Amino acid sequence: MVKKLSIILSFLLSIGLVWLFAKNIDFIELKNTFLGANIYYVTLSGVLMLLSHILRAKRWVMLIEPFQKGVHLTAALVAFLSGTLSNFVIPHSGDVLRCKILQKTENCQPVSLFGTVLTERILDSLILGVMGLSVFLINLVSGVSMLDFFAPYFTSINWPILVAGLLILLGIVFYKKIKNILPGYFKNTLNNLKKGILSVKKLESKSDFLIYCVCIWVLYYLSTLLILRALPVDASVGLLPVLAVLVMGSIGWAGPTQGGVGFFHLLVANTLMFFGYTQKMGIESVIFLHAIFTFFDVVFGLVALAFVFKQSFDLSTAQ
């Protein structure tokens, strides 16, 4: 009941934010603007997005390998893409779903898997923070402050995840002192979670892992740049505004709505207007950007989900 209520409230919040954002939009003019988009840039951005998802799956496999060998990259990719799709139905459900899918397809320990996901989130939050700080400092050197635009970062979903991860790490540090007073089930769960979180310390190649982390965000940046420059109004958008859009857009995606709807639009539109866009240009650009990202994520997710269903059907018929 609580889960259904939270989904309904998230959906209503999405509708409210979209109405607030889009109530003055001329949709005929918006359609004409979209029709003038560079389809080659859009297609290339989709290719880069898929490549970034493959690298994320590979990074995830690297985190899993220290406690379970032989996890297939394809299985990890399918699980990740399916989880991404589920975020458009139930906010933030993707991480749980991808762990469950990989548990079934690769017989992995779900608690340990969630530990690796938590590690991923902490690392990505740190990278996002570095990028946000970079934009802030560059603007500060130029005599401009973006503090008002990066303030939402400190109240976004990333900080609770980061704080939760740090608390768990502290628990692991003191695990030996408290394990004797913990119930058996909880000790086992904590131990499995510990394996997932600390798998980053047992990586066979930490340098390769770091390269994957950097490349993932470079691909995110390039895909964002291409989508924005696909529109005539964004054809000459600068490199720094795109970095700011990537940071604020990532925060928007983490909002408590399906697919970040509403939060993404408000944050990115305000960021673009800060860099000199008119309100009309900012609104058109952010709607297009979110629509393209959503389109590719839904397409990739549906293909992955079809693969999951087919695999489940093959296993059931074989039995």
Legacy VTK file of the C-alpha trace (Angstrom):
# vtk DataFile Version 3.0
C-alpha trace
ASCII
DATASET POLYDATA
POINTS 319 float
0.000 0.000 0.000
2.818 2.392 0.930
4.666 1.569 -2.304
1.545 2.189 -4.419
0.939 5.475 -2.618
4.524 6.605 -3.214
4.216 5.795 -6.941
0.971 7.777 -7.180
2.475 10.736 -5.313
5.564 10.669 -7.552
3.339 10.628 -10.625
1.228 13.522 -9.337
4.375 15.466 -8.499
5.632 14.867 -12.053
2.364 16.169 -13.488
2.453 19.234 -11.254
6.039 20.100 -12.136
5.466 19.537 -15.856
2.370 21.765 -15.762
4.320 24.463 -13.936
7.123 24.191 -16.448
5.118 23.796 -19.665
1.966 25.876 -19.091
3.132 28.715 -21.383
4.692 26.601 -24.135
3.595 26.998 -27.754
3.558 23.318 -28.728
3.199 23.978 -32.463
6.326 26.098 -32.414
8.028 23.487 -30.236
7.178 20.763 -32.757
8.644 22.826 -35.598
11.813 23.358 -33.597
12.137 19.618 -32.998
11.581 18.846 -36.681
14.574 21.048 -37.477
16.907 18.968 -35.291
20.002 17.358 -36.784
19.076 13.679 -36.936
22.718 12.624 -37.390
23.733 14.243 -34.108
20.779 12.624 -32.365
21.633 9.185 -33.760
25.291 9.528 -32.798
24.279 10.561 -29.289
22.263 7.340 -29.032
25.306 5.309 -30.052
27.412 7.061 -27.405
24.706 6.461 -24.780
24.663 2.752 -25.587
28.450 2.650 -25.371
28.325 4.362 -21.966
25.819 1.747 -20.772
28.131 -1.041 -21.965
31.012 0.523 -20.038
28.815 0.816 -16.937
27.962 -2.872 -17.238
31.649 -3.716 -17.635
32.502 -1.590 -14.582
29.823 -3.424 -12.606
31.234 -6.808 -13.658
34.665 -5.682 -12.471
33.200 -4.922 -9.028
31.455 -8.305 -8.902
34.489 -10.373 -9.962
36.344 -10.233 -6.597
33.585 -12.311 -4.944
32.067 -14.101 -7.955
33.890 -14.998 -11.147
32.339 -15.669 -14.535
29.566 -13.050 -14.620
28.829 -12.339 -18.291
28.959 -8.771 -19.582
25.778 -9.312 -21.633
23.858 -10.432 -18.534
25.069 -7.390 -16.577
24.153 -5.065 -19.450
20.670 -6.552 -19.814
20.098 -6.259 -16.053
21.318 -2.648 -15.995
19.194 -1.561 -18.981
16.117 -3.271 -17.531
16.686 -1.433 -14.271
17.005 1.869 -16.104
13.644 1.255 -17.742
11.965 0.495 -14.410
12.981 3.951 -13.122
10.392 5.403 -15.502
7.690 3.462 -13.660
8.885 3.407 -10.046
11.496 6.056 -9.141
14.848 4.591 -8.053
13.674 1.004 -8.465
16.289 0.236 -11.113
19.144 -0.644 -8.771
17.047 -3.217 -6.926
15.654 -4.716 -10.137
19.030 -5.097 -11.827
20.367 -6.926 -8.778
17.382 -9.276 -8.809
17.760 -9.966 -12.533
21.475 -10.719 -12.211
20.739 -12.893 -9.188
18.468 -15.067 -11.345
20.533 -15.086 -14.539
24.003 -15.435 -12.985
23.125 -16.901 -9.570
24.732 -13.975 -7.709
24.282 -13.061 -4.054
21.773 -10.146 -4.127
23.045 -8.380 -0.994
26.619 -8.376 -2.313
25.351 -7.111 -5.658
23.606 -4.231 -3.937
26.890 -3.448 -2.181
28.597 -3.042 -5.579
25.751 -0.807 -6.757
26.164 1.327 -3.653
29.883 1.608 -4.396
29.060 2.705 -7.949
26.685 5.374 -6.683
29.217 6.736 -4.217
31.912 6.935 -6.914
29.581 8.581 -9.431
28.442 11.081 -6.792
32.054 11.996 -6.107
32.773 12.420 -9.835
29.636 14.521 -10.204
30.744 16.656 -7.273
34.157 17.223 -8.860
32.542 18.276 -12.143
30.147 20.606 -10.345
32.992 22.150 -8.366
34.957 22.608 -11.594
32.116 24.538 -13.216
31.704 26.638 -10.078
35.417 27.490 -9.870
35.708 28.320 -13.573
32.790 30.712 -13.271
34.198 32.119 -10.032
37.519 32.890 -11.733
35.508 34.613 -14.473
33.791 36.757 -11.838
30.508 34.821 -11.945
29.011 32.707 -9.148
26.877 29.647 -9.823
26.219 28.950 -6.143
22.464 29.303 -6.549
22.427 26.680 -9.273
24.600 24.157 -7.471
22.814 24.577 -4.148
20.306 21.801 -5.082
23.254 19.410 -5.345
23.662 19.472 -1.584
20.046 18.383 -1.046
19.845 15.916 -3.932
19.479 12.151 -3.697
23.237 11.740 -4.138
24.075 12.992 -0.658
21.788 10.535 1.178
23.350 7.743 -0.865
26.842 9.020 -0.093
26.096 9.424 3.627
24.457 5.987 3.794
27.501 4.484 2.117
29.876 6.175 4.561
27.802 4.969 7.535
27.903 1.429 6.185
31.661 1.698 5.718
31.984 2.845 9.346
29.900 -0.156 10.367
32.275 -2.395 8.446
35.279 -0.830 10.187
33.796 -1.656 13.589
32.310 -4.949 12.420
34.739 -7.095 14.417
33.802 -5.307 17.619
30.056 -5.705 17.200
29.713 -9.007 15.315
29.362 -11.057 18.508
26.245 -9.143 19.567
24.566 -9.180 16.134
21.874 -11.729 15.246
23.079 -14.415 12.853
20.960 -13.286 9.876
22.008 -9.669 10.230
25.673 -10.627 10.529
25.422 -12.664 7.321
23.669 -9.811 5.504
26.230 -7.273 6.672
29.061 -9.574 5.639
27.637 -9.952 2.112
27.080 -6.210 1.829
30.643 -5.678 2.986
31.907 -7.983 0.213
30.123 -5.904 -2.409
31.174 -2.499 -1.097
34.812 -3.417 -0.517
35.128 -5.258 -3.835
36.643 -2.063 -5.222
39.708 -2.713 -3.023
40.196 -6.160 -4.596
40.012 -5.129 -8.242
42.510 -6.860 -10.498
43.217 -3.567 -12.284
42.305 -0.389 -10.422
43.705 1.735 -13.269
41.345 0.102 -15.791
38.445 0.633 -13.404
39.332 4.333 -13.078
39.556 4.654 -16.865
36.074 3.141 -17.199
34.706 5.618 -14.640
36.175 8.574 -16.542
35.120 7.277 -19.969
31.526 6.754 -18.811
31.178 10.417 -17.854
33.033 11.601 -20.965
30.486 9.706 -23.056
27.638 11.220 -21.024
29.129 14.644 -21.720
29.543 14.042 -25.453
26.010 12.657 -25.842
24.630 15.717 -24.006
26.670 18.017 -26.242
25.437 16.320 -29.411
21.782 16.392 -28.383
21.950 20.076 -27.529
23.811 20.979 -30.708
21.274 19.021 -32.743
18.837 21.918 -32.257
19.374 25.103 -34.317
19.122 27.269 -31.161
21.911 25.238 -29.527
24.229 24.835 -32.516
26.953 26.922 -30.888
26.424 26.001 -27.234
29.692 26.251 -25.298
31.577 23.428 -23.625
31.219 24.846 -20.097
27.409 25.233 -20.266
27.168 21.616 -21.424
29.201 20.497 -18.402
26.886 22.495 -16.126
23.865 20.935 -17.851
25.318 17.453 -17.331
25.809 18.108 -13.606
22.414 19.680 -12.999
20.683 17.199 -15.297
22.183 14.283 -13.348
20.809 15.805 -10.161
17.430 16.230 -11.865
17.384 12.569 -12.919
17.833 11.659 -9.255
14.665 13.509 -8.260
11.754 11.593 -6.675
9.767 11.390 -9.910
9.587 8.916 -12.779
12.620 9.535 -14.990
13.398 12.788 -13.176
10.454 14.463 -14.902
10.003 18.033 -13.703
13.150 18.269 -11.588
15.360 17.705 -14.634
13.484 20.321 -16.634
13.552 23.009 -13.960
17.223 22.582 -13.083
18.530 22.365 -16.650
16.348 25.177 -18.002
17.504 27.527 -15.236
21.119 26.529 -15.871
20.811 27.306 -19.590
19.182 30.657 -18.828
22.073 31.427 -16.486
24.392 31.024 -19.473
22.425 33.510 -21.566
19.558 31.497 -23.024
16.158 33.121 -23.236
13.366 31.381 -21.342
11.924 30.074 -24.611
15.287 28.675 -25.766
15.938 27.089 -22.387
12.535 25.398 -22.271
12.794 24.074 -25.825
16.309 22.756 -25.239
15.573 20.951 -21.986
12.388 19.314 -23.312
14.294 18.058 -26.333
17.241 16.874 -24.241
15.064 14.943 -21.795
12.901 13.517 -24.582
15.907 12.118 -26.473
17.517 10.655 -23.355
14.186 9.096 -22.386
13.581 7.722 -25.877
16.908 5.897 -26.049
16.698 4.619 -22.461
13.187 3.264 -23.068
14.185 1.610 -26.367
17.304 0.037 -24.855
15.344 -0.999 -21.771
12.532 -2.632 -23.747
15.027 -4.642 -25.797
16.761 -5.748 -22.581
13.471 -6.620 -20.887
12.412 -8.671 -23.921
15.709 -10.534 -23.609
15.005 -11.208 -19.898
11.517 -12.538 -20.638
12.811 -14.719 -23.466
15.533 -16.138 -21.245
13.024 -16.838 -18.455
10.711 -18.552 -20.940
13.548 -20.703 -22.302
14.510 -21.782 -18.771
10.911 -22.631 -17.842
10.333 -24.693 -20.988
13.656 -26.499 -20.509
12.580 -27.538 -17.029
LINES 1 320
319 0 1 2 3 4 5 6 7 8 9 10 11 12 13 14 15 16 17 18 19 20 21 22 23 24 25 26 27 28 29 30 31 32 33 34 35 36 37 38 39 40 41 42 43 44 45 46 47 48 49 50 51 52 53 54 55 56 57 58 59 60 61 62 63 64 65 66 67 68 69 70 71 72 73 74 75 76 77 78 79 80 81 82 83 84 85 86 87 88 89 90 91 92 93 94 95 96 97 98 99 100 101 102 103 104 105 106 107 108 109 110 111 112 113 114 115 116 117 118 119 120 121 122 123 124 125 126 127 128 129 130 131 132 133 134 135 136 137 138 139 140 141 142 143 144 145 146 147 148 149 150 151 152 153 154 155 156 157 158 159 160 161 162 163 164 165 166 167 168 169 170 171 172 173 174 175 176 177 178 179 180 181 182 183 184 185 186 187 188 189 190 191 192 193 194 195 196 197 198 199 200 201 202 203 204 205 206 207 208 209 210 211 212 213 214 215 216 217 218 219 220 221 222 223 224 225 226 227 228 229 230 231 232 233 234 235 236 237 238 239 240 241 242 243 244 245 246 247 248 249 250 251 252 253 254 255 256 257 258 259 260 261 262 263 264 265 266 267 268 269 270 271 272 273 274 275 276 277 278 279 280 281 282 283 284 285 286 287 288 289 290 291 292 293 294 295 296 297 298 299 300 301 302 303 304 305 306 307 308 309 310 311 312 313 314 315 316 317 318
